[in-house]
Amino acid sequence: MQQALKSRYEGIVNNLHEYSFHILGCGAIGSSAATQLARSGAINFFLYDMDKVEDVNVGVSQYNVQHVGKEKVQH
C-alpha cells in the first residue's frame, strides 16, 4: 500500500526526507503545503507562525474546530 501511494511521484523526487523545509505562515497555504510534503515523504520541518487558530481558519486550512484557540505551530 505504501509503495502504491508513492508511485505517482516516484522517480521525480525520492529523497524529500533528506531536506529541511521552512514554512513561513501556517494558514491555508502553509498548512496545506506542510501536509502535502509530509505525505510525500518529507520529515524535517521548521514552522513559523505567531498566530492562534481562529474560526475563520477552519475550512480553508488543515485545522479543525478542536484546534481553535491553540497555537498554529503546535499542530
Beta strands, then each sheet from edge to edge (+ up, - down):
strand 1: 20-24
strand 2: 44-48
sheet 1: 1+ 2+
end
